[in-house]
Amino acid sequence: MARRLTLDFLKTEAASGLILGGAAVLAIVVANSPWSDAYFGALAHDVPLQLGEWRETHSVLEWIKEGLMAIFFFVVGLEIKYEVLRGELSNPRKLALPVLAAVGGMVVPAAIYLAVNSGPDGHPEGWAVPVATDIAFALAALAIVGRGLPDSLRIFLLTLAIADDLGAVILIAVLFTEQIDLLMLAGAVAGLVFLTALRLLKKPPFFFYAVGFLVVWAFTLESGISTSVAGVAAAMTIPIEPRRPGEEGVLKNFVDTLHPYVAYFILPLFAFAAAGFSFASLSLAALDDPIPLGIMLGLFLGKPIGVFGACVLAVALRLAKRPTHATWLELFGVSMLCGVGFTMSLFIGGLAFPETNAFLQGEVRVGVILGTLLSILGGMLVLRYCAARRQRRRDEDEAPAFA
């Protein structure tokens, strides 16, 4: 069951990565077309949401980030919980390498960004932007060039990205919570208690879970904490066991139901809303600015250095083993794909810098997109070479010997 869930996850993420890329390209095209004013105007348009006495007004972009993306983080939380209890993260020996690699892949990019932004014109507050890995994009790139490569590389990348997502959520909670409304936080905690108590019922309707999630989300939105935390926290309350013998587990049922909507609708919509930037507000000289340069170098150089360096160190110290049947060069290629930040980096960038500052937001998007593109191209070239080399060896082994 664990292997089937993982393979289903890989298939969905790989396909959605291609759609994500299309959505990002479309956003950039529209943002630099005659429809650019309509595009940016629609994203900035305020939309009120009212339920009884409760009323909130945010822009379309903010609703996507604080509303729909909370569902994305809910699914991420479900996947983290499943992997910890039943999947790859449940085995300490398999867990060590990707988790240590994830730590290295967060520390080194942050250090590079801070080094670039240490001057008087720097913006050190954006150091968390290049620490994340976009699992959909990275797996899509691996799927394109990875035929013939060991399956252990895919599992390594998946596990690393899940650990990376958990680290990103923790950073979001710690760094981007300025002031907490304790009363609203108490309401969110009450919602979590309600969700946890549902396991006491024999077969609670899924509608109860939906109501509980909305309660947690609404109170978290009012509390001042990012709703991404609400999504992950709510996921931790979902039981993994089936409601009746012979049925699918509750957690897996939620993953199967929500994952296609997240992969094929929510993430592409967020990419379309968050990736668009106007070339008019930037110039080639802007690529030397600390923000885009720090993000680009953090993703393209920091990620592979941190991930691969941690792997080499962990194996040398006998803390972990290299992925089964994988070579060091193949592992380096996967480490380069970890520099694909995109969705998570854009999300963190939107929190790190004021949304009202179009110039800084544009610089974040340029840095994220360039760093992602370079990481994709570099990783795919290395892995394509590795796959071709494996194929040549197989052909040589299968060729008939002549006296």
TIRO-169585 format. One record per residue (C-alpha): x, y, z; residue number from 1. Coordinates in pm, 1 decimal. Each point is the difference from the previous one (the first is absolute). Example, Ala and Ser with C-alpha at 12.3 -4.5 7.8 and 13.67 -1.06 7.14 Angstrom:
! residues 2
east|north|up|num
1230.0|-450.0|780.0|1 $
137.0|344.0|-66.0|2 $
This chain:
! residues 403
east|north|up|num
0.0|0.0|0.0|1 $
281.2|240.2|86.9|2 $
167.4|-61.0|-337.1|3 $
-330.5|47.6|-189.0|4 $
-70.2|331.6|174.3|5 $
351.3|119.1|-80.9|6 $
-25.4|-101.2|-366.4|7 $
-340.5|168.7|-32.9|8 $
147.7|311.4|159.2|9 $
293.7|0.9|-242.6|10 $
-228.1|-40.7|-301.6|11 $
-227.6|287.7|102.9|12 $
283.3|234.6|93.9|13 $
198.2|-67.2|-318.1|14 $
-299.1|81.2|-219.7|15 $
-97.5|307.8|201.1|16 $
356.4|130.9|-28.2|17 $
-44.3|37.7|-373.9|18 $
-327.3|189.1|54.0|19 $
171.8|220.1|257.9|20 $
262.1|93.3|-255.4|21 $
-266.7|89.9|-253.7|22 $
-184.0|214.1|255.3|23 $
319.5|188.5|88.9|24 $
84.0|68.8|-364.9|25 $
-355.5|116.8|-64.8|26 $
18.5|235.4|300.0|27 $
319.7|162.2|-130.5|28 $
-143.9|34.3|-350.5|29 $
-323.7|157.7|123.2|30 $
186.7|230.9|241.6|31 $
191.4|141.2|-297.9|32 $
-289.8|14.6|-245.2|33 $
-272.9|258.1|-71.0|34 $
-203.1|-181.9|267.6|35 $
257.6|69.9|275.0|36 $
-211.6|269.5|167.7|37 $
-296.7|-237.5|14.6|38 $
224.2|-278.3|135.9|39 $
152.8|204.2|282.3|40 $
-328.9|178.5|65.7|41 $
-186.3|-328.0|41.1|42 $
259.9|-132.8|244.6|43 $
-18.1|320.4|206.5|44 $
-381.9|14.9|-4.0|45 $
-148.1|-20.9|351.6|46 $
-250.8|-276.9|59.4|47 $
-206.6|-11.9|322.0|48 $
-90.8|-329.7|160.2|49 $
-275.6|-3.7|260.6|50 $
-159.0|-277.1|205.0|51 $
-242.0|128.3|260.9|52 $
177.9|261.1|210.2|53 $
339.4|-104.7|-133.2|54 $
131.9|210.1|-287.7|55 $
341.2|19.1|-163.8|56 $
113.7|199.3|-303.2|57 $
316.0|-85.7|-189.1|58 $
131.4|30.0|-351.3|59 $
-39.9|-288.0|-244.0|60 $
371.3|-81.5|36.1|61 $
-24.9|-0.6|379.3|62 $
-303.7|-230.2|-8.1|63 $
193.1|-240.9|-221.8|64 $
297.5|7.7|238.5|65 $
-191.9|-7.5|328.0|66 $
-300.9|-200.9|-115.4|67 $
67.3|-248.6|-277.9|68 $
363.6|-53.8|94.7|69 $
-112.4|-106.1|348.2|70 $
-151.9|-304.6|-172.5|71 $
334.4|-62.6|-168.9|72 $
174.1|5.9|338.0|73 $
-270.1|-227.5|140.5|74 $
88.7|-258.8|-266.1|75 $
371.0|54.9|69.5|76 $
-70.7|-66.5|367.7|77 $
-188.6|-319.1|-84.5|78 $
292.4|-122.5|-209.6|79 $
248.8|83.5|274.3|80 $
-208.4|-186.8|259.9|81 $
-39.9|-305.3|-224.3|82 $
372.0|-16.0|-80.3|83 $
91.5|35.0|368.7|84 $
-237.7|-274.7|113.6|85 $
-2.5|-243.5|-292.7|86 $
229.8|118.1|-278.3|87 $
363.0|89.8|-62.5|88 $
33.3|224.1|305.2|89 $
-96.0|-289.0|229.5|90 $
328.3|-181.8|-64.5|91 $
288.1|169.7|185.6|92 $
264.4|-139.5|-237.8|93 $
-186.1|122.4|-307.6|94 $
-92.3|323.3|171.5|95 $
349.8|113.5|95.5|96 $
139.8|89.2|-343.3|97 $
-290.4|205.7|-144.0|98 $
-63.0|181.4|328.9|99 $
367.2|94.3|42.8|100 $
5.5|99.2|-366.8|101 $
-310.1|215.5|51.0|102 $
169.8|178.9|290.0|103 $
310.4|64.6|-208.1|104 $
-221.2|113.6|-286.1|105 $
-157.2|262.9|224.4|106 $
307.7|128.0|183.3|107 $
233.5|57.8|-296.9|108 $
-247.7|191.8|-222.7|109 $
-91.1|222.8|293.9|110 $
368.8|65.7|67.6|111 $
64.9|90.5|-363.8|112 $
-299.5|233.1|-8.6|113 $
111.0|173.4|319.7|114 $
355.0|36.4|-133.8|115 $
-128.0|167.0|-317.1|116 $
-236.1|222.7|198.8|117 $
245.0|96.0|274.5|118 $
74.7|342.4|-150.8|119 $
-182.2|329.5|61.3|120 $
-233.6|-60.6|-296.0|121 $
-80.2|-354.6|104.5|122 $
-326.8|-144.0|126.3|123 $
94.1|-274.6|248.5|124 $
-366.1|-49.9|94.9|125 $
-43.5|-214.4|-313.0|126 $
248.8|-269.0|106.8|127 $
-271.1|-267.2|25.0|128 $
-110.0|36.6|-364.9|129 $
259.8|-235.8|-157.1|130 $
-18.3|-273.6|264.7|131 $
-305.1|-180.0|-141.8|132 $
-33.3|-271.0|-267.7|133 $
-300.8|-23.2|-231.2|134 $
-82.7|-369.5|4.8|135 $
-227.5|11.0|-306.9|136 $
251.8|170.3|-228.5|137 $
294.0|-205.5|126.1|138 $
-180.6|-332.5|-45.1|139 $
-126.2|103.5|-343.4|140 $
355.9|73.6|-113.1|141 $
123.0|-331.5|143.6|142 $
-283.2|-187.7|-172.8|143 $
95.0|149.2|-338.0|144 $
367.9|-103.4|9.3|145 $
-0.7|-269.9|266.6|146 $
-101.8|-304.0|-203.1|147 $
244.2|-276.5|76.9|148 $
129.6|162.8|317.2|149 $
-44.5|-175.4|338.4|150 $
-339.9|41.9|166.4|151 $
187.4|80.8|321.1|152 $
81.2|345.1|-143.2|153 $
-368.7|82.1|-33.7|154 $
-72.6|-115.6|352.9|155 $
299.8|199.8|127.3|156 $
-123.1|316.2|-174.5|157 $
-356.9|-51.6|121.0|158 $
107.4|-56.7|360.5|159 $
239.9|294.4|-6.9|160 $
-268.3|229.8|-141.8|161 $
-248.0|-107.0|268.1|162 $
255.9|68.4|274.5|163 $
79.3|329.7|-174.9|164 $
-369.6|93.7|-5.1|165 $
-23.0|-66.2|373.0|166 $
298.8|226.7|58.3|167 $
-154.6|269.7|-220.0|168 $
-326.4|-11.5|195.6|169 $
191.8|39.7|326.6|170 $
186.4|299.2|-143.8|171 $
-326.3|158.3|-114.2|172 $
-148.5|-41.3|347.2|173 $
306.8|141.6|177.0|174 $
105.5|278.9|-236.2|175 $
-325.0|142.4|-129.8|176 $
-215.3|20.2|310.7|177 $
28.2|359.3|121.6|178 $
-281.0|23.4|253.7|179 $
-223.0|-275.9|132.3|180 $
-359.7|45.1|109.8|181 $
-14.4|-249.6|286.4|182 $
-381.4|-15.6|1.9|183 $
-10.8|-91.3|-369.5|184 $
284.4|-247.1|53.5|185 $
-204.7|-164.1|274.9|186 $
-286.6|-35.2|-247.9|187 $
234.2|-172.5|-247.0|188 $
119.6|-236.2|273.3|189 $
-363.7|-79.2|86.0|190 $
-55.6|-89.1|-364.9|191 $
298.4|-234.0|10.4|192 $
-137.8|-162.6|315.7|193 $
-331.2|-51.4|-179.9|194 $
176.6|-163.3|-296.7|195 $
199.3|-224.7|232.6|196 $
-315.2|-102.1|189.7|197 $
-166.3|-119.7|-321.8|198 $
203.4|-320.1|21.4|199 $
-210.5|-92.7|303.8|200 $
-303.8|-35.9|-226.7|201 $
-49.2|-328.6|-178.4|202 $
-42.2|147.5|-349.1|203 $
-9.8|381.5|4.3|204 $
-121.3|162.8|-323.6|205 $
275.3|158.2|-207.6|206 $
-208.5|318.4|17.0|207 $
99.6|29.2|368.6|208 $
366.0|2.5|-99.6|209 $
-70.6|272.1|-255.8|210 $
-178.2|213.6|259.3|211 $
281.5|-52.3|251.7|212 $
261.0|100.0|-258.8|213 $
-192.2|318.0|-88.2|214 $
-23.0|92.2|368.3|215 $
374.8|-48.9|51.0|216 $
75.6|192.5|-319.2|217 $
-227.7|296.1|82.0|218 $
130.8|44.0|355.4|219 $
360.5|-35.7|-118.2|220 $
-60.2|264.7|-267.5|221 $
-119.3|238.3|271.8|222 $
278.2|-96.0|242.8|223 $
282.2|144.0|-209.2|224 $
164.5|-338.1|-65.7|225 $
42.8|-116.4|-358.9|226 $
-282.6|-231.7|-103.6|227 $
263.6|-239.8|-137.6|228 $
57.0|-97.9|362.7|229 $
-372.6|-62.1|41.1|230 $
4.6|-235.2|-297.2|231 $
284.8|-210.6|136.0|232 $
-136.4|3.8|356.4|233 $
-343.2|-116.8|-117.7|234 $
162.4|-279.8|-200.4|235 $
167.3|-132.8|313.7|236 $
-344.9|-69.0|151.2|237 $
-115.5|-224.7|-284.8|238 $
15.4|-368.7|98.0|239 $
192.8|-233.6|-223.8|240 $
-213.9|-302.9|88.2|241 $
-313.7|-90.3|-201.0|242 $
-340.0|76.1|147.0|243 $
-105.6|-360.9|-64.2|244 $
200.6|-319.7|-63.6|245 $
66.8|-46.3|-369.5|246 $
-35.9|369.7|-84.2|247 $
277.1|238.6|-98.5|248 $
150.4|200.6|282.4|249 $
-153.3|339.7|67.9|250 $
329.3|177.6|-71.7|251 $
53.6|-177.0|-331.6|252 $
-359.1|74.0|-96.1|253 $
63.7|370.2|51.2|254 $
326.6|-16.0|-197.6|255 $
-165.9|-181.7|-290.5|256 $
-290.1|245.0|-2.3|257 $
185.7|328.3|40.6|258 $
328.9|-62.4|-175.7|259 $
-128.0|33.5|-359.1|260 $
-174.0|330.9|85.3|261 $
317.8|131.0|161.5|262 $
231.1|-123.4|-276.0|263 $
-210.7|100.4|-298.7|264 $
-187.5|307.3|125.1|265 $
126.5|166.0|318.2|266 $
373.4|-7.5|-72.9|267 $
-32.5|104.8|-367.8|268 $
-235.3|281.7|106.5|269 $
250.3|115.1|260.8|270 $
280.3|-20.5|-258.2|271 $
-202.9|210.2|-243.1|272 $
-72.9|257.7|272.2|273 $
346.8|10.5|159.6|274 $
243.3|-45.3|-290.8|275 $
-103.0|294.1|-217.0|276 $
234.0|300.6|-4.8|277 $
44.1|289.5|-239.9|278 $
323.3|35.1|-194.8|279 $
-66.2|374.3|-6.3|280 $
77.4|31.7|371.1|281 $
328.0|-187.7|-33.1|282 $
314.6|20.0|-207.4|283 $
298.8|-225.3|-63.8|284 $
187.0|204.2|258.4|285 $
-260.5|-107.7|257.1|286 $
137.0|-355.0|-21.4|287 $
298.7|128.1|197.5|288 $
-227.1|125.4|277.5|289 $
46.5|-187.2|328.4|290 $
-349.9|-152.5|13.6|291 $
-19.7|-176.4|-338.8|292 $
371.1|-83.5|3.6|293 $
-15.6|-144.2|351.1|294 $
-308.9|-208.2|-78.3|295 $
135.0|-122.3|-333.7|296 $
339.0|-99.8|143.1|297 $
-164.2|-147.3|309.5|298 $
-214.4|-229.8|-211.7|299 $
242.3|-83.0|-281.4|300 $
320.0|-31.6|205.9|301 $
-106.4|-16.2|364.2|302 $
-248.4|-283.4|-35.5|303 $
227.0|-251.7|-176.8|304 $
297.6|93.7|218.0|305 $
-205.4|-39.1|317.5|306 $
-186.4|-316.4|-101.7|307 $
290.9|-182.6|-164.6|308 $
249.6|114.9|262.4|309 $
-223.2|-128.7|280.1|310 $
-36.6|-334.6|-182.5|311 $
375.9|-41.7|-41.6|312 $
60.7|91.3|364.0|313 $
-276.1|-229.3|129.6|314 $
128.0|-298.6|-202.3|315 $
362.6|69.2|94.6|316 $
-93.4|8.2|369.1|317 $
-211.1|-315.9|-47.2|318 $
-312.0|177.1|117.1|319 $
-186.6|-105.6|-312.7|320 $
33.7|-196.6|-322.5|321 $
-8.5|121.9|-355.5|322 $
-329.7|-72.0|-186.7|323 $
-0.4|-360.4|-123.4|324 $
176.7|-51.4|-336.3|325 $
45.0|376.9|-44.9|326 $
335.5|153.4|-94.4|327 $
142.4|316.0|149.2|328 $
-47.3|186.2|-328.4|329 $
-367.4|-99.8|-10.1|330 $
-42.4|116.9|356.8|331 $
162.4|330.1|-96.5|332 $
-247.6|38.3|-287.3|333 $
-291.2|-49.7|239.0|334 $
163.4|249.8|238.5|335 $
-6.3|257.0|-281.4|336 $
-373.1|-61.0|-48.7|337 $
-48.7|91.8|366.4|338 $
74.1|358.0|-108.6|339 $
-341.5|10.3|-165.1|340 $
-163.5|231.4|253.4|341 $
-290.6|149.4|-193.6|342 $
-331.7|-47.4|185.8|343 $
133.7|-3.9|355.8|344 $
260.6|269.4|-71.9|345 $
-260.5|228.6|-157.3|346 $
-228.6|-61.4|298.2|347 $
272.2|85.8|252.0|348 $
109.3|298.5|-210.2|349 $
-352.7|136.3|12.9|350 $
19.4|-11.3|379.4|351 $
355.8|130.6|35.6|352 $
-55.7|322.8|-195.3|353 $
-299.3|236.2|-2.8|354 $
-255.5|-84.3|-267.4|355 $
-43.7|372.7|-59.5|356 $
363.1|29.7|-117.2|357 $
-31.4|-114.9|-361.2|358 $
370.7|50.9|-68.6|359 $
121.1|-227.7|280.8|360 $
-263.7|-259.8|-82.3|361 $
113.4|12.7|-361.8|362 $
361.4|-53.7|103.9|363 $
-101.9|-300.0|209.9|364 $
-181.6|-152.1|-296.8|365 $
293.8|57.4|-232.9|366 $
241.9|-162.7|242.9|367 $
-228.6|-296.9|65.7|368 $
-77.1|-61.8|-366.6|369 $
362.6|33.3|-117.2|370 $
128.7|-218.3|284.6|371 $
-267.1|-258.6|-74.3|372 $
71.3|-4.3|-373.8|373 $
375.3|-35.2|49.4|374 $
-53.3|-279.5|253.8|375 $
-238.3|-185.5|-231.1|376 $
232.3|27.0|-299.7|377 $
311.2|-90.6|197.8|378 $
-160.0|-293.6|178.7|379 $
-163.9|-135.4|-315.2|380 $
326.0|19.8|-196.4|381 $
191.0|-191.5|266.6|382 $
-271.9|-264.0|41.6|383 $
-48.5|-32.5|-375.4|384 $
369.9|-74.1|-33.7|385 $
-21.0|-255.8|282.6|386 $
-303.1|-171.4|-154.4|387 $
169.9|-15.5|-341.6|388 $
313.4|-146.6|156.2|389 $
-203.9|-269.1|174.9|390 $
-175.7|-80.4|-328.3|391 $
332.9|-35.9|-182.9|392 $
120.8|-239.8|266.3|393 $
-318.5|-206.8|-28.1|394 $
36.7|-11.2|-377.4|395 $
361.9|-112.3|32.1|396 $
-94.4|-272.3|248.3|397 $
-279.4|-127.1|-225.9|398 $
203.6|9.6|-319.4|399 $
95.0|-349.2|-125.2|400 $
363.3|-95.7|31.9|401 $
174.6|-117.1|-318.8|402 $
313.4|-205.3|-4.7|403 $
